[in-house]
Amino acid sequence: MKHFVPAIFLAAIWTAIVWVFLTPEVPDGHGFAHDRFSAMDQGGDGADRHGPVMFSGWLLGASSIAIFVGLLAWAAERAMSTGSPNVRRLTFVVGGLMFEGLFALMMLAYRDSLVVPTEPAFIGPFPAATSWLLFGVWMAPAFFIVLFVVLFNRWFLSPAAMARFEQLVEERRRE
């Protein structure tokens, strides 16, 4: 991985964070007094409250996912273990695109739910955005976990690192 790529993603994350902090507060953004229950506040129109930060929220999430996948891919490349580097790269690209796609679908479903809040679309037992979150975004890292567990000795642990580890274990046993 080129050294400037993580800097680009970190700049995107900071851009999103600064963007959110500099976005003006919408009226009743933190809610207003409920007419029947005084201890409870109610929100207002979700599109008004969340619309100004939807893109920056997507940018923050997408950049975080890219850094996560990029660091895993970088670790696999740095190990210089056995196996084809093209297959490794393609595997991480496919996994990263799957993760980014699921996150984008969640964001789009949430945006659509703000347009017509009285008629939410459902996928299974939950509103669409919640289903994408539970069954998509939260499950996407499982792809990388399985990849890491199954291919650890071939993609992530270099023979030199393993030899050094065995040497340290042997030195420790002698003590």
C-alpha positions in Angstrom: 0.0 0.0 0.0 1.3 3.4 -0.9 2.1 5.6 2.1 -0.2 8.4 0.9 -3.3 6.2 0.8 -3.9 6.0 4.6 -3.4 9.8 4.7 -6.2 10.2 2.1 -8.6 8.1 4.1 -7.7 9.8 7.4 -8.2 13.2 5.7 -11.7 12.0 4.5 -12.5 10.9 8.1 -11.5 14.3 9.5 -13.3 16.1 6.7 -16.5 14.3 7.7 -16.0 15.0 11.4 -15.3 18.7 10.9 -18.2 18.9 8.4 -20.6 17.5 11.1 -19.3 19.9 13.8 -19.6 22.9 11.5 -23.1 22.0 10.3 -25.6 24.5 11.8 -28.0 23.1 14.3 -31.5 22.7 13.0 -34.5 24.0 15.0 -35.6 21.4 17.5 -32.7 19.2 16.5 -32.5 17.7 20.0 -36.3 17.5 20.3 -39.0 19.5 21.9 -41.5 19.1 24.7 -44.0 16.3 24.2 -47.6 17.5 24.6 -48.7 14.5 26.7 -45.6 13.4 28.6 -43.6 16.2 30.1 -40.6 14.1 30.9 -40.2 13.1 27.3 -39.0 15.1 24.3 -40.1 14.3 20.8 -38.0 14.7 17.7 -39.5 16.5 14.6 -39.1 15.7 11.0 -36.2 13.3 10.6 -35.3 14.6 7.2 -34.8 18.1 8.6 -32.7 16.8 11.5 -30.6 14.2 9.6 -30.5 15.5 6.0 -27.7 18.0 6.5 -25.3 15.3 7.9 -26.3 12.3 5.7 -23.5 12.7 3.2 -20.9 13.4 5.9 -22.1 10.4 7.9 -21.8 8.2 4.8 -18.3 9.6 4.1 -17.2 8.9 7.7 -18.5 5.3 7.6 -17.2 4.6 4.1 -13.7 6.0 5.0 -13.6 3.9 8.2 -14.5 0.7 6.3 -11.8 1.5 3.7 -9.2 2.0 6.4 -10.3 -1.3 8.1 -10.0 -3.3 4.9 -6.9 -1.5 3.7 -5.0 -2.2 6.9 -5.9 -5.9 6.7 -4.8 -6.0 3.1 -1.6 -4.1 4.0 -0.8 -6.7 6.7 -1.3 -9.5 4.3 1.0 -7.8 1.7 3.7 -7.0 4.3 3.8 -10.6 5.5 5.0 -11.6 2.0 3.8 -15.2 2.7 3.0 -17.9 0.3 0.2 -17.6 -2.2 -0.5 -15.4 -5.1 -0.5 -11.7 -4.3 -3.1 -11.1 -7.0 -5.5 -13.5 -5.4 -4.9 -11.8 -2.0 -5.5 -8.4 -3.5 -8.7 -9.5 -5.4 -10.0 -11.1 -2.2 -9.6 -7.9 -0.2 -11.1 -5.8 -3.0 -14.1 -8.1 -3.3 -14.6 -8.1 0.5 -14.1 -4.3 0.8 -16.6 -3.7 -2.1 -19.1 -6.0 -0.4 -18.7 -4.2 2.9 -19.0 -0.7 1.3 -22.0 -1.8 -0.7 -23.8 -3.1 2.3 -23.1 0.1 4.2 -24.3 2.2 1.2 -27.5 0.2 1.0 -28.1 0.8 4.7 -27.6 4.6 4.2 -29.8 4.7 1.2 -32.6 2.7 3.0 -32.3 5.1 5.9 -32.5 8.2 3.6 -35.5 6.7 1.9 -37.2 6.1 5.3 -36.8 9.8 6.1 -38.7 10.8 2.9 -41.9 8.9 3.9 -41.5 8.2 7.6 -45.1 7.1 8.0 -44.7 4.2 5.6 -41.4 2.5 6.3 -40.2 -0.3 4.0 -39.6 -3.5 5.8 -37.1 -6.3 5.1 -38.0 -9.2 7.2 -39.2 -8.1 10.7 -37.3 -4.8 10.8 -37.3 -1.5 8.8 -35.1 -1.8 5.8 -32.2 0.3 7.2 -32.2 -1.7 10.4 -32.2 -5.0 8.5 -29.3 -3.8 6.4 -27.4 -2.9 9.6 -28.1 -6.2 11.4 -27.8 -8.7 8.6 -25.4 -6.8 6.3 -23.1 -4.3 7.9 -22.7 -6.2 11.2 -22.1 -9.5 9.4 -19.7 -8.2 6.7 -16.6 -8.4 9.0 -17.3 -12.1 9.3 -15.9 -12.4 5.8 -12.6 -11.0 7.0 -12.7 -13.0 10.2 -13.1 -16.3 8.2 -10.4 -15.2 5.8 -8.0 -14.4 8.7 -8.7 -17.7 10.5 -8.5 -20.0 7.5 -5.6 -18.3 5.7 -3.6 -17.0 8.7 -0.6 -19.3 8.2 -0.4 -18.6 4.5 -1.3 -14.9 4.1 -0.6 -13.2 7.4 2.3 -15.1 9.1 5.5 -14.9 7.2 7.9 -17.8 7.4 10.5 -15.4 8.9 8.1 -14.3 11.6 7.2 -17.9 12.4 10.9 -18.8 12.6 11.6 -15.8 14.9 8.6 -16.8 17.1 9.8 -20.4 17.4 13.3 -19.1 18.3 11.8 -16.9 21.1 9.8 -19.8 22.4 12.9 -22.1 22.4 14.9 -19.4 24.3 12.1 -19.0 26.8 12.0 -22.8 27.4 15.7 -22.9 28.1 15.4 -20.2 30.8 
